[in-house]
Every structure is written in C-alpha cells, then in structure tokens.
Amino acid sequence: MGEEIWRKRVIIMIRQSNSNSLILVIHEIYGINQHIKSFCELLSKQGFDVTCPHLLEREIPFEYSHEEAAYRHFMEHAGFDRAAQKIKNLLLDVKDEYEKIYIIGFSIGATVAWLCSEEVCVDGIVGYYGSRIRDYLDLTPKCPIMLFFPQEEQSFNVDELLLALEKKKIKVHKFKGKHGFSDPYSSRYDAKSEQEAFSRAMDFLLHID
C-alpha cells in the first residue's frame, strides 16, 4: 500500500507512488467511519490515489443507531449545497495533479456526487443508494455515471426513480437488499450485492474513455 496520510478532522488521503488517477470518496451521514476507511483502503489496493474529505463538523462518526440524529446534523452543519461546494473546491485543488478524477459516494454522498457531475474535471461517478438524487433530476451530468440502488427504499419508489434516470441515459443497477447493502459493518449488509456492485464499479471506472 502507498503512503497513507490522516489529517485530523479534514481528510483521508492515501497515495500510491505512481498513480495518475484519483478517486474522491464522499461519506454517508455518519461521517468517516470504519466502513469508509476500509473502502478507501480497498480502492487504494486497486492502484488509485484516494481522498475522502470530512463533511461534518465533528471528529467522531455517528453510530448507525443514531441515524436520525446523524441526518439532522448533516443538514444543519453541511447540507447538500454546501457539501457539494466543498467537493468542488477540492476538485479545483487537485484537478491539475491527475489525468483522471472519479467520485464514489454513499447515500447522501452519492447525491453530493451527483451535484458535482457538471464539473468538467470529473471523469466518472459511482453512487450507492443516493435516494435524494430524486430531488435534483433537472441536473444534466457531463460525465459518465453509474448508480446503485437497493430493491426497496422506505421513502420513495425505487423503480420510478430508476426509470427517470434511465431516460437521462444514466447507467443504473438494482441489487438485492436494503439501503446500506454495501456496508459490511451494517445490519443491512448483503455480501453478494456488495461484491457485485464493487465489481461493476471498478469495471465501469476502468473502461471510461
């Protein structure tokens, strides 16, 4: 594994010695927890430089049992627009350092990634269960996007959103399981769905022209 840097409260950065591609990971409402750290390390093993900015005004991630408090904290201290602006600022800082820059987001992170899809320096985006993307369907991405959703969500009809996204020529996939199926530390984890989604994500990113 390459050099690993942990900057308190601000960012995760894992660098390889010769990578020309960066994956920017956007965490869920819980913050940079063990799932996000492990996922960043997994991406690093695929040969990418990886960075994950901290979007919350707190160092300690929320427990999964505090989902409502975590969402409320995110909306009060970041929100989708401010979080997207933070990612866009980071993109400006790194865009000249890499030939390819990709974004992978989870849940609210996937929606934030969607809001950054008009940035010309972004070469591709993968989003896991970005349910709030449904609030921003007027946006027209300027880069290839692949989105993953579970079979069902509590707050909306998954199939209706998939149909709307397919009309916009977005690659979408629905997997067995619930919101959080790709998180090994969650009670909603589905190993088969997680492995298939990750395989699709890597194949997608590696074959973007």
N, C-alpha and C positions, 0 to 999 in steps of 0.2 A: 504494500500500500504506500501511496505517496505521502508527502509531508502533510500533517494534519494540524490545523490551527483552530482553537476555540476561543473566540473573542467574547468576553463576558457581556451578556445581555444583547449583543448586537448581531452576531452572525456565526454560522458554521462555515468553515472553508476547508475543503480537502483538495489538495493539489497533486497532480501527477507531474513527473519530471518532463514529459514531452507531449502533453495533451493540447490539442488545438480546439477542443470542444468543451463547452461549459454547460452543465445542467443546473438551472436555478430551481430549487425546491421551495414550494410555498406550503407551510404547515397548516394544520387544521385549527379550530378554535382553541384547542388545548395548549397550543404552544409547541416548543421544541421538546417533545417527549422522547421516550426510548424508541418508539416506532419511527419517528422522523430521523433520529440519529442513525438507527440501524439501516433505514432506507438510503440515507446519504452514503453510508459506508458500502452498501451493496452497489450503488451506482458507480462509486469510485473503483470498485473491483472490475467494472466493465470498461475501465480506461478513461472515464470522464473526469474532468475537474468538476467539483460540486460545491455549491454555495447555498445556504439557507438563511435568509435574514430573519431576525426576530421581529414579529409584528406586534407583540403585546408589550405593555408597559409593566412587565413583571418577569422575574427570572425563573420562578418555579412554575412548571406547567400544571394545568388543571388535571384533576383526576377525572376519569371517564364518568364517574357517578355524579359529577358536578356539571353536567352538560349544559343545563340552562344558565347557570352562573357563568360558564365559560363563554357562551354565545353572547350574553348580555355584556360581559367585559369587553369582548371583541368589538361589539357595535359601539360601545361607549368610548373606547380608547383607540380604536382604529377605524373600523367601518370599511366598506368595500372601496369607496373612492380614495380615501387616504392611504389604505393599504396598497392599492394599485399605483398610486403616485410614488410611494416608497419603492416599489419594484421598478417602476420606470426610471427613477433616479439612479437606482443600482445598475440598471441596464446601460444607462449613459456612461457610468463609470467604467464598465468592463467591455463595452462593445468593440473597442479597438484592440483588445487583447486576444480575441478568439476569432477563428474562422466561422465557427458555428456556435449559436447560443440557443438552448432549448429551455423550456419551462415545464415542470411537472408539479401539479397542485392537487391537494387533497381537500375535498369538501369546500369550505369557504375559500381555501387556497386555489381550488380549481376555478371558482368564479372569478377570483382576482386575476388568475392567469388569463381567463377569457377576456377580461377588461384590458389586458396588455397585448392582445393579439393583433392590434393595429400598429404596433411598433415595428418599424422596418428592420430592426436589428434582430428580431426574434425569428428563428428559422423553423420552429415547430413547437407544438404544445401538446401535452398529455394531461387530461384532467380526470381525476377519480371522484365520482359522485358529487359533482358540482351542482347541487339542486337549485341554487339561486341564479344559475345561468338563465333560467326561465324568465327572470326579470330584466334581462338585457339582450333579448333576441333581436333588437333593432340594430345591434352592432354587426359589422361585417368584417370578419377576420381577414388579415392579409398574409397569413401563414397557414400551413397545413395543421390541422387539429384532429386529435383522436380523443374521444370522450368515453369513459366507462361508467355505467350505472348498474345498480342492483335491480333485481326483479321488481322490487316494490319500495316505495318511499311513503312515509306517513303523511306527508304534507301535500303531495301532488301526484298526478298520474304520470308514471314514467313513460309509458308508450306514447302519450300525447306529446311530451317534450322530445322524445326521440324522433317522432315524425316531423316536428317543426325543424329540428336540427338537420335531419336528412334532406329536407327541402333546401337548406342552405349549403348542401354538399359537404357536410361535416361527417367524418367517419365516427360512427357510434357503435358501441357494443353493450349488450346487457348480459350480466352474469348472475348466476345463482347466488343467493344470499341477500343480506341487508346492507344498509348504509354502514360502511366500515369493514366490508368483507376482506379488504386487503391488509388489514392491521392485525398482525399476529398477537398483539397484546390486548385486543378487544374481544369481548364475548361474542361479537358478531363475525369473527374471523371465519373465512372459508378458504382452506388451503388450496384446493383445486382452482377456485376462481382467482385467488391471488396469484398463483403461478402462471395461469393462462394470461391474465391481464398484464403481468410484468413482461412475459414473453412477447405479447403483442406490442407493448410499449417500446421495447428495445428494437424489435424488428421495424416498427414504424419510424423511429427516430434515425436508425442507421441507414434507412433507404430513402430519406428525404434528399432530393437533389439540391 
